[in-house]
């Protein structure tokens, strides 16, 4: 099980892009449940980032909605951004 924490920028982006949009928000919480159990589940398409985001990881919530995060410890992840592909990379 992975413990998740949220950075301030993530919280702001979540409120702006996800909160209150029921279809997207319900999909987000489904993916979070999967992530907590196994952050590398194939449904998430989790992958390591490179370039200016080296050391970060990303997973897909839905078609063009990504969560960017890093592992602060073995079983602890910090979510740093959420948004469309072009917004977060």
Residue pairs with C-beta under 8 A, 6 or more apart in sequence:
1 36
1 37
1 75
2 35
2 36
2 37
2 39
2 75
2 76
2 77
3 75
3 76
3 77
4 32
4 35
4 36
4 76
4 77
4 78
4 79
5 72
5 76
5 77
5 78
5 79
6 14
6 78
6 79
7 78
7 79
7 80
9 80
9 81
10 79
10 80
10 81
10 82
13 81
13 82
13 83
14 82
17 24
17 65
17 82
17 83
18 24
18 25
18 28
18 65
18 82
19 25
24 61
24 62
24 65
27 61
27 62
27 65
28 61
28 65
28 82
31 43
31 44
31 59
31 60
31 61
31 67
34 41
34 43
34 44
35 41
35 44
35 59
35 77
39 46
39 57
39 59
39 77
40 46
44 59
44 60
45 59
45 60
46 57
46 58
46 59
47 57
47 58
47 59
48 56
48 57
49 55
49 56
49 57
49 58
49 68
49 89
53 68
53 89
55 70
56 68
56 69
56 70
56 80
57 68
57 69
57 70
57 71
58 66
58 67
58 68
58 69
58 88
58 89
59 66
59 67
59 69
60 66
61 67
61 82
64 84
64 85
65 82
65 83
65 84
66 82
66 83
66 84
66 85
66 88
66 89
67 79
67 81
67 82
68 79
68 80
68 81
68 82
68 88
68 89
69 77
69 78
69 79
69 80
70 77
70 78
70 80
71 77
71 78
72 78
81 87
81 88
82 88
